[in-house]
């Protein structure tokens, strides 16, 4: 929703925040392959290695594993997408009371109904004390003693950032009916980035730094009751696949569309498949799409032709075509090798062939 993004950025610009464009998905961060949150491009600012500057942006994010879920999650969840926009900001050298006041005021500016908002935090943390003394109704606060019951503690890994924070939830029923958090939409969070993890402990900063991240699709869901705007490209492709592949399930169509969106974005950034780092991940995603195309077709069709609807609307058609054709040729070469091996060694099981060549057993059944 362009208006939400515009409102978010205008709100911060009025407060003197530096406004940034979305950073590339492919990152040189040694701990990550892809930008997966708004904090990713600003880690050096949080560590104090570069000068502090309050900032805000709408960042394109990509999550392909970990707590963000894998591409396979798209088969089960029609709202899942590996690619999404995140509204994010960083605020430095303010106290916890001001941080909570800023967070709540910003959510108000986005026109999220405060009567339907719930805020959870960890007992004993300074942000929890700030919540209790804020303008929020005590009935809309949830306090946990164990930070692992709901994720209120974030660790980016050994030698990387650490933080604890407050999560904002949306309930259509309103907080007055005391809904379970499992039935609420997790809108986003404000995290006190308090130091760097070292040897199982946190080496604290001598300053305060707060990271804010809100899922664009989740804000949209809370405001309108659906996330159709955020999911439009993915759902358009899913509908295309429903027309192109007879009998394909909604989940499989959504899964294929999700893969297409990832391929489209990464190739548009100049990434092409190979066996190195980011490019190897892209290679695996492209091959998963081709394999799924063959499975849904029930035969080894020309993938480029079968995926013509996707190619037609892609950002950089020539790069998508090149990536697909290169990987399809490589996969067909592997299949030819498998055919030769099976002829010479008919006793080889599908599991053995899968372990040796990486070809899915379901694909072997088509040969």
Secondary structure, 3 states (H helix, E strand, C coil): CHHHHHHHHHHHHHCCCEEECCCCCECCCCCCCECCCCCHHHHHHHCCCCCCCCEEEEEEEECCCHHHCCCCHHHHCCCCCCEEEEEEEEEECCCHHHHHHHHHHHHHHCCCCHHHEEEEEECCCHHHHHHHCCCCCHHHEEEECCCCCCCCEEECCCCCEEEEEEEEEECCCCHHHCCCHHHCEEEEEEEEEEEEEECCEEEECCCCEEEEEEEHHHHHHHHHCCCCCCCHHHHHHHHHHHHHCCCCCHHHHHHHHHHHHHHHHHHHCCCCCCCCHHHHHHHHHHHHHHHHHHHHHCCCCCHHHHCHHHHHHCCCHHHHHHHHHHHHHHHHHHHHHHHHHHHHCCCCCHHHHHHHHCCCHHHHCCC
